[in-house]
């Protein structure tokens, strides 16, 4: 079993991803740029032995469906999708693929198939 430091906290990942795209949307409005491109770059995940669980990882509850990254590098780029929810969903879908996971594995952070602040808060409440 790998040390805890190699496990990615799924709640933190979802929250930081959503908040980044919320910030980007506000910035885009302020600077009035019509063509906005997002880029996701991840490096060294396989060689570091990074692990990701499906669903909401519960600290101290054991690790039942943990997967190790199957690639070191990811470079993915897409045109802005018009909302923080859609952009965060696209980013998580791409990131989760490093661990051979799909949208169902982060569905706990979504409402109607898109990452939302409400779903993230509801997931956080489950851990309390």
Secondary structure, DSSP 8 states (H G I E B T S, - for coil): ---GGGEE-HHHHHHHHHHHHHHHHHHHHHHT-S--EEEEEE-STTTTT-EEESS---TTS--SSEEE-S-S-EEEEEE--SSHHHHHHHHHHHHHHTTT--GGGGGGGEETTEE-HHHHHHHHHHT-
